[in-house]
Amino acid sequence: MPGVLILEAMAQTAAFLVLDDGKETPTVGYLVGIDKAKFRRKVVPGDQLRIEARISRQKRDLLQTAVEATVDGELAASAVISVVLPSEEHLTKGTG
């Protein structure tokens, strides 16, 4: 599996952290950065890639997540993925 596709899957996993079921308007996050991306091993056909993300830092509208991809418990890739959350004002302007 090419590294760019692993990063894409990691970014999509990080996006789930911005979902808030309690809000009427769905929250959309915008990918703004990928830092400290490291690839440790190849991911080949037949491997099961497990991706886990956790919030490592949140400051105002910026959310940083630490994401790890593993195969059989062995680290395959890791990165810090940054997402910007739009303010409520921006969300309401776009709907009217």
Secondary structure, 3 states (H helix, E strand, C coil): CCHHHHHHHHHHHHHHHHCCCCCCCCCCCEEEEEEEEEECCCCCCCCCEEEEEEEEEEECCEEEEEEEEEECCEEEEEEEEEEECCCHHHHHHHHC
